Amino acid sequence: MASRVFVKDIAVTDGWEMQIVRFEPGARFPVHTHESPEFLFILEGELVQAGRRMGPGWASVAGAGTIDDDVHSETGCVFVLVDRA
């Protein structure tokens, strides 16, 4: 996991996992390729994904094979993440 990024597993079933993810201010996630679909929902703060700023209530879906090359939070944020375990 990336520096200043914290993950808590909250549910796992049938190969899927749900996590609460917290980015501290200034945290940046490394470039990565999605092996399977990924769903996220912002609860607090602001997450920047490929230049798009997302705040509370915003959702994002990444398809299998897509690449995240710019995921960070200047302010810090908390979101729910669902993906394959």
N, CA, C and O atoms as a Maestro MAE file, in Angstrom:
{
 s_m_m2io_version
 :::
 2.0.0
}

f_m_ct {
 s_m_title
 :::
 protein
 m_atom[340] {
  # First column is atom index #
  i_m_mmod_type
  r_m_x_coord
  r_m_y_coord
  r_m_z_coord
  i_m_residue_number
  s_m_chain_name
  s_m_pdb_residue_name
  s_m_pdb_atom_name
  i_m_atomic_number
  :::
  1 25 0.849 -1.181 0.000 1 A "MET " " N  " 7
  2 3 0.000 0.000 0.000 1 A "MET " " CA " 6
  3 2 0.891 1.240 0.000 1 A "MET " " C  " 6
  4 15 2.057 1.174 0.389 1 A "MET " " O  " 8
  5 25 0.354 2.335 -0.425 2 A "ALA " " N  " 7
  6 3 1.111 3.587 -0.534 2 A "ALA " " CA " 6
  7 2 1.283 4.256 0.832 2 A "ALA " " C  " 6
  8 15 0.525 4.004 1.769 2 A "ALA " " O  " 8
  9 25 2.282 5.099 0.914 3 A "SER " " N  " 7
  10 3 2.522 5.869 2.130 3 A "SER " " CA " 6
  11 2 1.339 6.795 2.400 3 A "SER " " C  " 6
  12 15 0.802 7.406 1.476 3 A "SER " " O  " 8
  13 25 0.938 6.896 3.657 4 A "ARG " " N  " 7
  14 3 -0.160 7.755 4.106 4 A "ARG " " CA " 6
  15 2 -1.520 7.331 3.549 4 A "ARG " " C  " 6
  16 15 -2.450 8.134 3.475 4 A "ARG " " O  " 8
  17 25 -1.622 6.053 3.156 5 A "VAL " " N  " 7
  18 3 -2.892 5.473 2.718 5 A "VAL " " CA " 6
  19 2 -3.168 4.297 3.645 5 A "VAL " " C  " 6
  20 15 -2.330 3.408 3.793 5 A "VAL " " O  " 8
  21 25 -4.348 4.294 4.272 6 A "PHE " " N  " 7
  22 3 -4.699 3.264 5.239 6 A "PHE " " CA " 6
  23 2 -5.962 2.548 4.788 6 A "PHE " " C  " 6
  24 15 -6.915 3.184 4.337 6 A "PHE " " O  " 8
  25 25 -5.969 1.212 4.910 7 A "VAL " " N  " 7
  26 3 -7.074 0.395 4.411 7 A "VAL " " CA " 6
  27 2 -7.586 -0.501 5.532 7 A "VAL " " C  " 6
  28 15 -6.804 -1.122 6.251 7 A "VAL " " O  " 8
  29 25 -8.905 -0.561 5.672 8 A "LYS " " N  " 7
  30 3 -9.534 -1.460 6.648 8 A "LYS " " CA " 6
  31 2 -10.538 -2.330 5.900 8 A "LYS " " C  " 6
  32 15 -11.482 -1.818 5.297 8 A "LYS " " O  " 8
  33 25 -10.336 -3.638 5.940 9 A "ASP " " N  " 7
  34 3 -11.297 -4.567 5.344 9 A "ASP " " CA " 6
  35 2 -12.563 -4.570 6.189 9 A "ASP " " C  " 6
  36 15 -12.499 -4.673 7.414 9 A "ASP " " O  " 8
  37 25 -13.717 -4.456 5.530 10 A "ILE " " N  " 7
  38 3 -14.972 -4.492 6.294 10 A "ILE " " CA " 6
  39 2 -15.880 -5.643 5.883 10 A "ILE " " C  " 6
  40 15 -16.777 -6.015 6.640 10 A "ILE " " O  " 8
  41 25 -15.662 -6.225 4.682 11 A "ALA " " N  " 7
  42 3 -16.464 -7.380 4.274 11 A "ALA " " CA " 6
  43 2 -15.777 -8.089 3.120 11 A "ALA " " C  " 6
  44 15 -15.187 -7.453 2.246 11 A "ALA " " O  " 8
  45 25 -15.860 -9.432 3.125 12 A "VAL " " N  " 7
  46 3 -15.335 -10.237 2.031 12 A "VAL " " CA " 6
  47 2 -16.319 -11.365 1.792 12 A "VAL " " C  " 6
  48 15 -16.740 -12.044 2.728 12 A "VAL " " O  " 8
  49 25 -16.693 -11.566 0.508 13 A "THR " " N  " 7
  50 3 -17.583 -12.667 0.166 13 A "THR " " CA " 6
  51 2 -17.454 -13.000 -1.314 13 A "THR " " C  " 6
  52 15 -17.325 -12.105 -2.149 13 A "THR " " O  " 8
  53 25 -17.488 -14.262 -1.630 14 A "ASP " " N  " 7
  54 3 -17.479 -14.743 -3.014 14 A "ASP " " CA " 6
  55 2 -16.419 -14.065 -3.882 14 A "ASP " " C  " 6
  56 15 -16.665 -13.766 -5.051 14 A "ASP " " O  " 8
  57 25 -15.243 -13.824 -3.306 15 A "GLY " " N  " 7
  58 3 -14.149 -13.245 -4.069 15 A "GLY " " CA " 6
  59 2 -14.163 -11.730 -4.175 15 A "GLY " " C  " 6
  60 15 -13.288 -11.161 -4.828 15 A "GLY " " O  " 8
  61 25 -15.122 -11.060 -3.557 16 A "TRP " " N  " 7
  62 3 -15.201 -9.598 -3.555 16 A "TRP " " CA " 6
  63 2 -14.875 -9.087 -2.166 16 A "TRP " " C  " 6
  64 15 -15.159 -9.751 -1.168 16 A "TRP " " O  " 8
  65 25 -14.276 -7.900 -2.102 17 A "GLU " " N  " 7
  66 3 -13.990 -7.298 -0.809 17 A "GLU " " CA " 6
  67 2 -14.462 -5.848 -0.784 17 A "GLU " " C  " 6
  68 15 -14.446 -5.148 -1.797 17 A "GLU " " O  " 8
  69 25 -14.876 -5.424 0.394 18 A "MET " " N  " 7
  70 3 -15.265 -4.034 0.630 18 A "MET " " CA " 6
  71 2 -14.310 -3.491 1.675 18 A "MET " " C  " 6
  72 15 -14.049 -4.132 2.693 18 A "MET " " O  " 8
  73 25 -13.787 -2.288 1.408 19 A "GLN " " N  " 7
  74 3 -12.817 -1.691 2.311 19 A "GLN " " CA " 6
  75 2 -13.142 -0.225 2.541 19 A "GLN " " C  " 6
  76 15 -13.747 0.434 1.694 19 A "GLN " " O  " 8
  77 25 -12.734 0.272 3.691 20 A "ILE " " N  " 7
  78 3 -12.724 1.710 3.955 20 A "ILE " " CA " 6
  79 2 -11.277 2.144 3.752 20 A "ILE " " C  " 6
  80 15 -10.364 1.571 4.347 20 A "ILE " " O  " 8
  81 25 -11.067 3.160 2.909 21 A "VAL " " N  " 7
  82 3 -9.726 3.644 2.590 21 A "VAL " " CA " 6
  83 2 -9.615 5.097 3.046 21 A "VAL " " C  " 6
  84 15 -10.500 5.912 2.788 21 A "VAL " " O  " 8
  85 25 -8.514 5.403 3.726 22 A "ARG " " N  " 7
  86 3 -8.269 6.781 4.166 22 A "ARG " " CA " 6
  87 2 -6.953 7.261 3.582 22 A "ARG " " C  " 6
  88 15 -5.910 6.635 3.769 22 A "ARG " " O  " 8
  89 25 -7.014 8.381 2.872 23 A "PHE " " N  " 7
  90 3 -5.821 9.072 2.380 23 A "PHE " " CA " 6
  91 2 -5.562 10.240 3.308 23 A "PHE " " C  " 6
  92 15 -6.448 11.069 3.517 23 A "PHE " " O  " 8
  93 25 -4.366 10.323 3.869 24 A "GLU " " N  " 7
  94 3 -3.995 11.517 4.613 24 A "GLU " " CA " 6
  95 2 -3.707 12.627 3.602 24 A "GLU " " C  " 6
  96 15 -3.437 12.336 2.437 24 A "GLU " " O  " 8
  97 25 -3.759 13.902 4.027 25 A "PRO " " N  " 7
  98 3 -3.453 15.005 3.098 25 A "PRO " " CA " 6
  99 2 -2.101 14.786 2.424 25 A "PRO " " C  " 6
  100 15 -1.107 14.473 3.078 25 A "PRO " " O  " 8
  101 25 -2.087 14.959 1.105 26 A "GLY " " N  " 7
  102 3 -0.874 14.801 0.318 26 A "GLY " " CA " 6
  103 2 -0.572 13.380 -0.126 26 A "GLY " " C  " 6
  104 15 0.408 13.157 -0.837 26 A "GLY " " O  " 8
  105 25 -1.393 12.410 0.276 27 A "ALA " " N  " 7
  106 3 -1.147 11.016 -0.104 27 A "ALA " " CA " 6
  107 2 -1.356 10.822 -1.605 27 A "ALA " " C  " 6
  108 15 -2.208 11.463 -2.220 27 A "ALA " " O  " 8
  109 25 -0.561 9.926 -2.171 28 A "ARG " " N  " 7
  110 3 -0.624 9.623 -3.599 28 A "ARG " " CA " 6
  111 2 -0.525 8.108 -3.756 28 A "ARG " " C  " 6
  112 15 0.307 7.459 -3.123 28 A "ARG " " O  " 8
  113 25 -1.385 7.557 -4.608 29 A "PHE " " N  " 7
  114 3 -1.371 6.122 -4.858 29 A "PHE " " CA " 6
  115 2 -0.527 5.855 -6.098 29 A "PHE " " C  " 6
  116 15 -0.628 6.606 -7.069 29 A "PHE " " O  " 8
  117 25 0.308 4.803 -6.099 30 A "PRO " " N  " 7
  118 3 1.158 4.535 -7.260 30 A "PRO " " CA " 6
  119 2 0.346 4.121 -8.486 30 A "PRO " " C  " 6
  120 15 -0.793 3.671 -8.364 30 A "PRO " " O  " 8
  121 25 0.941 4.276 -9.658 31 A "VAL " " N  " 7
  122 3 0.324 3.831 -10.908 31 A "VAL " " CA " 6
  123 2 0.002 2.353 -10.776 31 A "VAL " " C  " 6
  124 15 0.822 1.567 -10.301 31 A "VAL " " O  " 8
  125 25 -1.218 1.974 -11.206 32 A "HIS " " N  " 7
  126 3 -1.610 0.569 -11.137 32 A "HIS " " CA " 6
  127 2 -2.651 0.247 -12.206 32 A "HIS " " C  " 6
  128 15 -3.373 1.123 -12.681 32 A "HIS " " O  " 8
  129 25 -2.708 -1.023 -12.566 33 A "THR " " N  " 7
  130 3 -3.687 -1.529 -13.534 33 A "THR " " CA " 6
  131 2 -4.728 -2.334 -12.786 33 A "THR " " C  " 6
  132 15 -4.399 -3.140 -11.916 33 A "THR " " O  " 8
  133 25 -5.982 -2.112 -13.128 34 A "HIS " " N  " 7
  134 3 -7.073 -2.849 -12.484 34 A "HIS " " CA " 6
  135 2 -7.210 -4.226 -13.123 34 A "HIS " " C  " 6
  136 15 -7.449 -4.339 -14.326 34 A "HIS " " O  " 8
  137 25 -7.060 -5.259 -12.321 35 A "GLU " " N  " 7
  138 3 -7.216 -6.623 -12.824 35 A "GLU " " CA " 6
  139 2 -8.684 -7.005 -12.957 35 A "GLU " " C  " 6
  140 15 -9.032 -7.907 -13.719 35 A "GLU " " O  " 8
  141 25 -9.540 -6.312 -12.212 36 A "SER " " N  " 7
  142 3 -10.982 -6.558 -12.240 36 A "SER " " CA " 6
  143 2 -11.673 -5.213 -11.992 36 A "SER " " C  " 6
  144 15 -11.005 -4.231 -11.666 36 A "SER " " O  " 8
  145 25 -12.989 -5.158 -12.140 37 A "PRO " " N  " 7
  146 3 -13.692 -3.890 -11.878 37 A "PRO " " CA " 6
  147 2 -13.459 -3.410 -10.449 37 A "PRO " " C  " 6
  148 15 -13.264 -4.208 -9.532 37 A "PRO " " O  " 8
  149 25 -13.483 -2.093 -10.284 38 A "GLU " " N  " 7
  150 3 -13.309 -1.469 -8.971 38 A "GLU " " CA " 6
  151 2 -14.339 -0.362 -8.831 38 A "GLU " " C  " 6
  152 15 -14.519 0.449 -9.740 38 A "GLU " " O  " 8
  153 25 -15.005 -0.332 -7.707 39 A "PHE " " N  " 7
  154 3 -16.021 0.674 -7.427 39 A "PHE " " CA " 6
  155 2 -15.601 1.457 -6.201 39 A "PHE " " C  " 6
  156 15 -15.152 0.869 -5.217 39 A "PHE " " O  " 8
  157 25 -15.741 2.791 -6.241 40 A "LEU " " N  " 7
  158 3 -15.471 3.564 -5.030 40 A "LEU " " CA " 6
  159 2 -16.521 4.645 -4.834 40 A "LEU " " C  " 6
  160 15 -17.118 5.146 -5.786 40 A "LEU " " O  " 8
  161 25 -16.727 4.989 -3.565 41 A "PHE " " N  " 7
  162 3 -17.722 5.992 -3.180 41 A "PHE " " CA " 6
  163 2 -17.087 6.881 -2.120 41 A "PHE " " C  " 6
  164 15 -16.670 6.394 -1.070 41 A "PHE " " O  " 8
  165 25 -17.011 8.178 -2.389 42 A "ILE " " N  " 7
  166 3 -16.355 9.125 -1.492 42 A "ILE " " CA " 6
  167 2 -17.277 9.459 -0.315 42 A "ILE " " C  " 6
  168 15 -18.433 9.838 -0.505 42 A "ILE " " O  " 8
  169 25 -16.746 9.313 0.900 43 A "LEU " " N  " 7
  170 3 -17.496 9.650 2.113 43 A "LEU " " CA " 6
  171 2 -17.116 11.025 2.655 43 A "LEU " " C  " 6
  172 15 -17.985 11.801 3.053 43 A "LEU " " O  " 8
  173 25 -15.817 11.326 2.671 44 A "GLU " " N  " 7
  174 3 -15.317 12.590 3.248 44 A "GLU " " CA " 6
  175 2 -14.145 13.097 2.421 44 A "GLU " " C  " 6
  176 15 -13.422 12.307 1.815 44 A "GLU " " O  " 8
  177 25 -13.956 14.410 2.395 45 A "GLY " " N  " 7
  178 3 -12.792 15.004 1.762 45 A "GLY " " CA " 6
  179 2 -12.880 15.009 0.253 45 A "GLY " " C  " 6
  180 15 -13.969 14.979 -0.319 45 A "GLY " " O  " 8
  181 25 -11.707 15.047 -0.395 46 A "GLU " " N  " 7
  182 3 -11.659 15.127 -1.854 46 A "GLU " " CA " 6
  183 2 -10.567 14.208 -2.391 46 A "GLU " " C  " 6
  184 15 -9.435 14.222 -1.907 46 A "GLU " " O  " 8
  185 25 -10.920 13.410 -3.396 47 A "LEU " " N  " 7
  186 3 -9.978 12.530 -4.082 47 A "LEU " " CA " 6
  187 2 -9.850 13.020 -5.517 47 A "LEU " " C  " 6
  188 15 -10.849 13.333 -6.164 47 A "LEU " " O  " 8
  189 25 -8.617 13.086 -6.014 48 A "VAL " " N  " 7
  190 3 -8.379 13.464 -7.406 48 A "VAL " " CA " 6
  191 2 -7.969 12.209 -8.158 48 A "VAL " " C  " 6
  192 15 -7.004 11.538 -7.791 48 A "VAL " " O  " 8
  193 25 -8.710 11.901 -9.209 49 A "GLN " " N  " 7
  194 3 -8.470 10.700 -10.009 49 A "GLN " " CA " 6
  195 2 -8.418 11.123 -11.474 49 A "GLN " " C  " 6
  196 15 -9.435 11.532 -12.035 49 A "GLN " " O  " 8
  197 25 -7.235 11.029 -12.105 50 A "ALA " " N  " 7
  198 3 -7.043 11.437 -13.509 50 A "ALA " " CA " 6
  199 2 -7.503 12.879 -13.737 50 A "ALA " " C  " 6
  200 15 -8.112 13.189 -14.761 50 A "ALA " " O  " 8
  201 25 -7.206 13.754 -12.775 51 A "GLY " " N  " 7
  202 3 -7.559 15.159 -12.899 51 A "GLY " " CA " 6
  203 2 -8.974 15.511 -12.482 51 A "GLY " " C  " 6
  204 15 -9.312 16.692 -12.400 51 A "GLY " " O  " 8
  205 25 -9.809 14.515 -12.216 52 A "ARG " " N  " 7
  206 3 -11.199 14.750 -11.804 52 A "ARG " " CA " 6
  207 2 -11.264 14.806 -10.282 52 A "ARG " " C  " 6
  208 15 -10.860 13.865 -9.599 52 A "ARG " " O  " 8
  209 25 -11.774 15.914 -9.762 53 A "ARG " " N  " 7
  210 3 -11.912 16.094 -8.312 53 A "ARG " " CA " 6
  211 2 -13.269 15.562 -7.866 53 A "ARG " " C  " 6
  212 15 -14.315 15.975 -8.367 53 A "ARG " " O  " 8
  213 25 -13.226 14.625 -6.901 54 A "MET " " N  " 7
  214 3 -14.456 14.004 -6.413 54 A "MET " " CA " 6
  215 2 -14.587 14.248 -4.924 54 A "MET " " C  " 6
  216 15 -13.645 14.016 -4.165 54 A "MET " " O  " 8
  217 25 -15.757 14.717 -4.502 55 A "GLY " " N  " 7
  218 3 -16.037 14.976 -3.103 55 A "GLY " " CA " 6
  219 2 -17.088 14.030 -2.573 55 A "GLY " " C  " 6
  220 15 -17.475 13.084 -3.259 55 A "GLY " " O  " 8
  221 25 -17.558 14.272 -1.354 56 A "PRO " " N  " 7
  222 3 -18.555 13.401 -0.729 56 A "PRO " " CA " 6
  223 2 -19.763 13.163 -1.631 56 A "PRO " " C  " 6
  224 15 -20.324 14.095 -2.207 56 A "PRO " " O  " 8
  225 25 -20.148 11.893 -1.738 57 A "GLY " " N  " 7
  226 3 -21.298 11.516 -2.555 57 A "GLY " " CA " 6
  227 2 -20.939 11.142 -3.984 57 A "GLY " " C  " 6
  228 15 -21.784 10.616 -4.709 57 A "GLY " " O  " 8
  229 25 -19.704 11.401 -4.407 58 A "TRP " " N  " 7
  230 3 -19.286 11.038 -5.754 58 A "TRP " " CA " 6
  231 2 -18.921 9.558 -5.797 58 A "TRP " " C  " 6
  232 15 -18.438 8.997 -4.814 58 A "TRP " " O  " 8
  233 25 -19.158 8.933 -6.949 59 A "ALA " " N  " 7
  234 3 -18.806 7.533 -7.154 59 A "ALA " " CA " 6
  235 2 -17.960 7.409 -8.417 59 A "ALA " " C  " 6
  236 15 -18.038 8.248 -9.314 59 A "ALA " " O  " 8
  237 25 -17.160 6.365 -8.473 60 A "SER " " N  " 7
  238 3 -16.311 6.107 -9.633 60 A "SER " " CA " 6
  239 2 -16.249 4.611 -9.866 60 A "SER " " C  " 6
  240 15 -16.248 3.823 -8.920 60 A "SER " " O  " 8
  241 25 -16.198 4.224 -11.142 61 A "VAL " " N  " 7
  242 3 -16.060 2.820 -11.514 61 A "VAL " " CA " 6
  243 2 -14.876 2.708 -12.469 61 A "VAL " " C  " 6
  244 15 -14.764 3.477 -13.424 61 A "VAL " " O  " 8
  245 25 -14.002 1.752 -12.208 62 A "ALA " " N  " 7
  246 3 -12.878 1.477 -13.108 62 A "ALA " " CA " 6
  247 2 -13.058 0.072 -13.666 62 A "ALA " " C  " 6
  248 15 -13.262 -0.878 -12.910 62 A "ALA " " O  " 8
  249 25 -12.984 -0.062 -14.971 63 A "GLY " " N  " 7
  250 3 -13.120 -1.366 -15.606 63 A "GLY " " CA " 6
  251 2 -11.839 -2.166 -15.537 63 A "GLY " " C  " 6
  252 15 -10.758 -1.608 -15.350 63 A "GLY " " O  " 8
  253 25 -11.958 -3.476 -15.688 64 A "ALA " " N  " 7
  254 3 -10.789 -4.345 -15.719 64 A "ALA " " CA " 6
  255 2 -9.874 -3.906 -16.861 64 A "ALA " " C  " 6
  256 15 -10.337 -3.617 -17.965 64 A "ALA " " O  " 8
  257 25 -8.574 -3.861 -16.582 65 A "GLY " " N  " 7
  258 3 -7.598 -3.485 -17.587 65 A "GLY " " CA " 6
  259 2 -7.313 -2.001 -17.677 65 A "GLY " " C  " 6
  260 15 -6.386 -1.598 -18.380 65 A "GLY " " O  " 8
  261 25 -8.096 -1.163 -16.974 66 A "THR " " N  " 7
  262 3 -7.835 0.267 -16.995 66 A "THR " " CA " 6
  263 2 -6.671 0.600 -16.059 66 A "THR " " C  " 6
  264 15 -6.367 -0.146 -15.129 66 A "THR " " O  " 8
  265 25 -6.037 1.725 -16.327 67 A "ILE " " N  " 7
  266 3 -4.859 2.133 -15.560 67 A "ILE " " CA " 6
  267 2 -5.155 3.424 -14.803 67 A "ILE " " C  " 6
  268 15 -5.663 4.388 -15.375 67 A "ILE " " O  " 8
  269 25 -4.834 3.432 -13.520 68 A "ASP " " N  " 7
  270 3 -4.888 4.653 -12.705 68 A "ASP " " CA " 6
  271 2 -3.466 5.175 -12.604 68 A "ASP " " C  " 6
  272 15 -2.596 4.509 -12.042 68 A "ASP " " O  " 8
  273 25 -3.222 6.377 -13.150 69 A "ASP " " N  " 7
  274 3 -1.865 6.908 -13.085 69 A "ASP " " CA " 6
  275 2 -1.773 8.202 -12.297 69 A "ASP " " C  " 6
  276 15 -0.682 8.746 -12.131 69 A "ASP " " O  " 8
  277 25 -2.900 8.704 -11.809 70 A "ASP " " N  " 7
  278 3 -2.876 9.932 -11.012 70 A "ASP " " CA " 6
  279 2 -4.011 9.902 -10.005 70 A "ASP " " C  " 6
  280 15 -5.081 10.457 -10.255 70 A "ASP " " O  " 8
  281 25 -3.784 9.254 -8.862 71 A "VAL " " N  " 7
  282 3 -4.779 9.191 -7.794 71 A "VAL " " CA " 6
  283 2 -4.132 9.771 -6.548 71 A "VAL " " C  " 6
  284 15 -3.147 9.234 -6.041 71 A "VAL " " O  " 8
  285 25 -4.699 10.888 -6.050 72 A "HIS " " N  " 7
  286 3 -4.122 11.523 -4.869 72 A "HIS " " CA " 6
  287 2 -5.175 12.368 -4.157 72 A "HIS " " C  " 6
  288 15 -6.279 12.569 -4.662 72 A "HIS " " O  " 8
  289 25 -4.811 12.852 -2.983 73 A "SER " " N  " 7
  290 3 -5.688 13.743 -2.232 73 A "SER " " CA " 6
  291 2 -4.846 14.834 -1.591 73 A "SER " " C  " 6
  292 15 -3.956 14.561 -0.785 73 A "SER " " O  " 8
  293 25 -5.138 16.059 -1.959 74 A "GLU " " N  " 7
  294 3 -4.442 17.202 -1.374 74 A "GLU " " CA " 6
  295 2 -4.946 17.477 0.046 74 A "GLU " " C  " 6
  296 15 -4.180 17.898 0.913 74 A "GLU " " O  " 8
  297 25 -6.248 17.233 0.274 75 A "THR " " N  " 7
  298 3 -6.900 17.568 1.538 75 A "THR " " CA " 6
  299 2 -7.058 16.385 2.486 75 A "THR " " C  " 6
  300 15 -7.314 16.566 3.676 75 A "THR " " O  " 8
  301 25 -6.904 15.169 1.951 76 A "GLY " " N  " 7
  302 3 -7.243 13.957 2.684 76 A "GLY " " CA " 6
  303 2 -8.661 13.536 2.334 76 A "GLY " " C  " 6
  304 15 -9.482 14.376 1.966 76 A "GLY " " O  " 8
  305 25 -8.956 12.261 2.441 77 A "CYS " " N  " 7
  306 3 -10.301 11.772 2.125 77 A "CYS " " CA " 6
  307 2 -10.513 10.391 2.713 77 A "CYS " " C  " 6
  308 15 -9.570 9.718 3.131 77 A "CYS " " O  " 8
  309 25 -11.775 9.984 2.734 78 A "VAL " " N  " 7
  310 3 -12.174 8.635 3.146 78 A "VAL " " CA " 6
  311 2 -13.172 8.147 2.109 78 A "VAL " " C  " 6
  312 15 -14.093 8.871 1.733 78 A "VAL " " O  " 8
  313 25 -12.981 6.900 1.645 79 A "PHE " " N  " 7
  314 3 -13.925 6.344 0.669 79 A "PHE " " CA " 6
  315 2 -14.113 4.861 0.879 79 A "PHE " " C  " 6
  316 15 -13.291 4.194 1.507 79 A "PHE " " O  " 8
  317 25 -15.222 4.348 0.337 80 A "VAL " " N  " 7
  318 3 -15.501 2.925 0.327 80 A "VAL " " CA " 6
  319 2 -14.995 2.382 -1.006 80 A "VAL " " C  " 6
  320 15 -15.257 2.969 -2.056 80 A "VAL " " O  " 8
  321 25 -14.280 1.278 -0.968 81 A "LEU " " N  " 7
  322 3 -13.744 0.647 -2.161 81 A "LEU " " CA " 6
  323 2 -14.249 -0.793 -2.227 81 A "LEU " " C  " 6
  324 15 -14.184 -1.521 -1.236 81 A "LEU " " O  " 8
  325 25 -14.749 -1.204 -3.388 82 A "VAL " " N  " 7
  326 3 -15.199 -2.587 -3.596 82 A "VAL " " CA " 6
  327 2 -14.468 -3.114 -4.817 82 A "VAL " " C  " 6
  328 15 -14.530 -2.515 -5.891 82 A "VAL " " O  " 8
  329 25 -13.768 -4.244 -4.653 83 A "ASP " " N  " 7
  330 3 -13.078 -4.867 -5.770 83 A "ASP " " CA " 6
  331 2 -12.875 -6.349 -5.484 83 A "ASP " " C  " 6
  332 15 -13.273 -6.841 -4.428 83 A "ASP " " O  " 8
  333 25 -12.254 -7.066 -6.428 84 A "ARG " " N  " 7
  334 3 -12.003 -8.485 -6.254 84 A "ARG " " CA " 6
  335 2 -10.920 -8.710 -5.213 84 A "ARG " " C  " 6
  336 15 -9.918 -7.996 -5.192 84 A "ARG " " O  " 8
  337 25 -11.112 -9.683 -4.365 85 A "ALA " " N  " 7
  338 3 -10.139 -9.997 -3.305 85 A "ALA " " CA " 6
  339 2 -8.942 -10.722 -3.868 85 A "ALA " " C  " 6
  340 15 -8.023 -11.065 -3.124 85 A "ALA " " O  " 8
  :::
 }
 m_bond[339] {
  # First column is bond index #
  i_m_from
  i_m_to
  i_m_order
  :::
  1 1 2 1
  2 2 3 1
  3 3 4 2
  4 3 5 1
  5 5 6 1
  6 6 7 1
  7 7 8 2
  8 7 9 1
  9 9 10 1
  10 10 11 1
  11 11 12 2
  12 11 13 1
  13 13 14 1
  14 14 15 1
  15 15 16 2
  16 15 17 1
  17 17 18 1
  18 18 19 1
  19 19 20 2
  20 19 21 1
  21 21 22 1
  22 22 23 1
  23 23 24 2
  24 23 25 1
  25 25 26 1
  26 26 27 1
  27 27 28 2
  28 27 29 1
  29 29 30 1
  30 30 31 1
  31 31 32 2
  32 31 33 1
  33 33 34 1
  34 34 35 1
  35 35 36 2
  36 35 37 1
  37 37 38 1
  38 38 39 1
  39 39 40 2
  40 39 41 1
  41 41 42 1
  42 42 43 1
  43 43 44 2
  44 43 45 1
  45 45 46 1
  46 46 47 1
  47 47 48 2
  48 47 49 1
  49 49 50 1
  50 50 51 1
  51 51 52 2
  52 51 53 1
  53 53 54 1
  54 54 55 1
  55 55 56 2
  56 55 57 1
  57 57 58 1
  58 58 59 1
  59 59 60 2
  60 59 61 1
  61 61 62 1
  62 62 63 1
  63 63 64 2
  64 63 65 1
  65 65 66 1
  66 66 67 1
  67 67 68 2
  68 67 69 1
  69 69 70 1
  70 70 71 1
  71 71 72 2
  72 71 73 1
  73 73 74 1
  74 74 75 1
  75 75 76 2
  76 75 77 1
  77 77 78 1
  78 78 79 1
  79 79 80 2
  80 79 81 1
  81 81 82 1
  82 82 83 1
  83 83 84 2
  84 83 85 1
  85 85 86 1
  86 86 87 1
  87 87 88 2
  88 87 89 1
  89 89 90 1
  90 90 91 1
  91 91 92 2
  92 91 93 1
  93 93 94 1
  94 94 95 1
  95 95 96 2
  96 95 97 1
  97 97 98 1
  98 98 99 1
  99 99 100 2
  100 99 101 1
  101 101 102 1
  102 102 103 1
  103 103 104 2
  104 103 105 1
  105 105 106 1
  106 106 107 1
  107 107 108 2
  108 107 109 1
  109 109 110 1
  110 110 111 1
  111 111 112 2
  112 111 113 1
  113 113 114 1
  114 114 115 1
  115 115 116 2
  116 115 117 1
  117 117 118 1
  118 118 119 1
  119 119 120 2
  120 119 121 1
  121 121 122 1
  122 122 123 1
  123 123 124 2
  124 123 125 1
  125 125 126 1
  126 126 127 1
  127 127 128 2
  128 127 129 1
  129 129 130 1
  130 130 131 1
  131 131 132 2
  132 131 133 1
  133 133 134 1
  134 134 135 1
  135 135 136 2
  136 135 137 1
  137 137 138 1
  138 138 139 1
  139 139 140 2
  140 139 141 1
  141 141 142 1
  142 142 143 1
  143 143 144 2
  144 143 145 1
  145 145 146 1
  146 146 147 1
  147 147 148 2
  148 147 149 1
  149 149 150 1
  150 150 151 1
  151 151 152 2
  152 151 153 1
  153 153 154 1
  154 154 155 1
  155 155 156 2
  156 155 157 1
  157 157 158 1
  158 158 159 1
  159 159 160 2
  160 159 161 1
  161 161 162 1
  162 162 163 1
  163 163 164 2
  164 163 165 1
  165 165 166 1
  166 166 167 1
  167 167 168 2
  168 167 169 1
  169 169 170 1
  170 170 171 1
  171 171 172 2
  172 171 173 1
  173 173 174 1
  174 174 175 1
  175 175 176 2
  176 175 177 1
  177 177 178 1
  178 178 179 1
  179 179 180 2
  180 179 181 1
  181 181 182 1
  182 182 183 1
  183 183 184 2
  184 183 185 1
  185 185 186 1
  186 186 187 1
  187 187 188 2
  188 187 189 1
  189 189 190 1
  190 190 191 1
  191 191 192 2
  192 191 193 1
  193 193 194 1
  194 194 195 1
  195 195 196 2
  196 195 197 1
  197 197 198 1
  198 198 199 1
  199 199 200 2
  200 199 201 1
  201 201 202 1
  202 202 203 1
  203 203 204 2
  204 203 205 1
  205 205 206 1
  206 206 207 1
  207 207 208 2
  208 207 209 1
  209 209 210 1
  210 210 211 1
  211 211 212 2
  212 211 213 1
  213 213 214 1
  214 214 215 1
  215 215 216 2
  216 215 217 1
  217 217 218 1
  218 218 219 1
  219 219 220 2
  220 219 221 1
  221 221 222 1
  222 222 223 1
  223 223 224 2
  224 223 225 1
  225 225 226 1
  226 226 227 1
  227 227 228 2
  228 227 229 1
  229 229 230 1
  230 230 231 1
  231 231 232 2
  232 231 233 1
  233 233 234 1
  234 234 235 1
  235 235 236 2
  236 235 237 1
  237 237 238 1
  238 238 239 1
  239 239 240 2
  240 239 241 1
  241 241 242 1
  242 242 243 1
  243 243 244 2
  244 243 245 1
  245 245 246 1
  246 246 247 1
  247 247 248 2
  248 247 249 1
  249 249 250 1
  250 250 251 1
  251 251 252 2
  252 251 253 1
  253 253 254 1
  254 254 255 1
  255 255 256 2
  256 255 257 1
  257 257 258 1
  258 258 259 1
  259 259 260 2
  260 259 261 1
  261 261 262 1
  262 262 263 1
  263 263 264 2
  264 263 265 1
  265 265 266 1
  266 266 267 1
  267 267 268 2
  268 267 269 1
  269 269 270 1
  270 270 271 1
  271 271 272 2
  272 271 273 1
  273 273 274 1
  274 274 275 1
  275 275 276 2
  276 275 277 1
  277 277 278 1
  278 278 279 1
  279 279 280 2
  280 279 281 1
  281 281 282 1
  282 282 283 1
  283 283 284 2
  284 283 285 1
  285 285 286 1
  286 286 287 1
  287 287 288 2
  288 287 289 1
  289 289 290 1
  290 290 291 1
  291 291 292 2
  292 291 293 1
  293 293 294 1
  294 294 295 1
  295 295 296 2
  296 295 297 1
  297 297 298 1
  298 298 299 1
  299 299 300 2
  300 299 301 1
  301 301 302 1
  302 302 303 1
  303 303 304 2
  304 303 305 1
  305 305 306 1
  306 306 307 1
  307 307 308 2
  308 307 309 1
  309 309 310 1
  310 310 311 1
  311 311 312 2
  312 311 313 1
  313 313 314 1
  314 314 315 1
  315 315 316 2
  316 315 317 1
  317 317 318 1
  318 318 319 1
  319 319 320 2
  320 319 321 1
  321 321 322 1
  322 322 323 1
  323 323 324 2
  324 323 325 1
  325 325 326 1
  326 326 327 1
  327 327 328 2
  328 327 329 1
  329 329 330 1
  330 330 331 1
  331 331 332 2
  332 331 333 1
  333 333 334 1
  334 334 335 1
  335 335 336 2
  336 335 337 1
  337 337 338 1
  338 338 339 1
  339 339 340 2
  :::
 }
}
